[in-house]
């Protein structure tokens, strides 16, 4: 009798374990797939952030270049105003013209 009890409990136990594996195995596969999908989403977001950082760096570089251009133009305008007000300061006019020319030439490189 004990032998039969052990045999049945072993078979029933194996059946229960097999059922649990089937039930939880499918759920674990789904969890694994969800995790892979989320990891892909994270990688895509990281790529997008890196691309945005590159774009921002280029934008800041253009802003710096524009600031330099503005500064060169304002110096030239200031020299023109000084000359027109006093009729003098031709040295400042020549220097501003030279700086503006050098700036324009260096921009073209």
C-alpha positions in Angstrom: 0.0 0.0 0.0 2.8 2.4 0.9 4.4 1.6 -2.4 1.2 2.5 -4.3 0.8 5.7 -2.2 4.4 6.7 -3.0 3.9 5.9 -6.7 0.7 7.9 -7.0 2.1 10.8 -5.0 5.1 10.8 -7.2 3.1 10.8 -10.3 0.6 13.4 -9.0 3.5 15.4 -7.7 5.2 15.3 -11.1 1.9 16.3 -12.7 1.6 19.2 -10.4 5.1 20.3 -11.0 4.7 19.9 -14.8 1.5 22.0 -14.6 3.2 24.7 -12.6 6.1 24.8 -15.1 3.6 25.1 -17.9 1.7 27.9 -16.2 4.7 29.8 -14.8 6.9 29.0 -17.8 4.6 30.9 -20.1 4.5 33.8 -17.7 8.2 33.9 -17.4 8.6 33.9 -21.1 6.3 36.9 -21.3 8.2 38.7 -18.5 11.4 38.0 -20.5 9.9 39.4 -23.7 8.7 42.5 -21.8 12.1 43.0 -20.4 13.7 42.7 -23.8 11.2 45.3 -25.2 11.9 47.7 -22.4 15.7 47.3 -22.9 15.2 48.1 -26.6 13.2 51.2 -25.6 15.9 52.3 -23.3 18.6 51.9 -26.0 16.5 53.9 -28.4 16.0 56.7 -25.9 19.8 56.7 -25.1 20.4 57.1 -28.9 17.9 59.9 -29.1 19.5 61.7 -26.2 23.0 61.4 -27.7 21.7 62.8 -31.0 20.1 65.7 -29.2 23.3 66.4 -27.4 25.2 66.5 -30.7 22.6 68.9 -32.1 22.8 71.1 -29.1 26.6 71.3 -29.3 26.3 72.3 -32.9 23.7 75.0 -32.0 25.9 76.4 -29.2 28.8 76.5 -31.6 26.7 78.5 -34.2 25.6 80.8 -31.4 29.2 81.5 -30.4 30.1 82.1 -34.1 27.2 84.6 -34.4 28.3 86.4 -31.2 31.8 86.8 -32.7 30.3 88.2 -35.9 28.1 90.6 -33.9 31.1 91.7 -31.9 33.2 92.4 -35.1 30.4 94.3 -36.7 29.7 96.4 -33.6 33.4 97.4 -33.4 33.2 98.5 -37.0 30.0 100.5 -36.5 31.5 102.1 -33.4 34.5 103.2 -35.3 32.3 104.7 -38.0 30.3 106.6 -35.4 33.4 107.9 -33.8 34.8 109.1 -37.1 31.5 110.7 -38.2 31.1 112.5 -34.9 34.7 113.9 -34.7 36.0 113.6 -38.1 39.1 112.2 -36.5 40.0 108.8 -35.3 41.1 107.5 -38.7 43.5 105.2 -36.9 40.5 103.5 -35.1 38.7 103.4 -38.5 41.7 101.7 -40.1 42.1 99.3 -37.2 38.4 98.4 -37.2 38.5 97.9 -41.0 41.5 95.6 -40.7 39.9 93.6 -37.8 36.7 93.3 -39.8 38.6 92.2 -42.9 40.6 89.6 -40.9 37.4 88.3 -39.4 35.7 87.9 -42.7 38.7 86.2 -44.2 39.0 83.8 -41.2 35.2 83.0 -41.5 35.7 82.0 -45.1 38.3 79.4 -44.1 
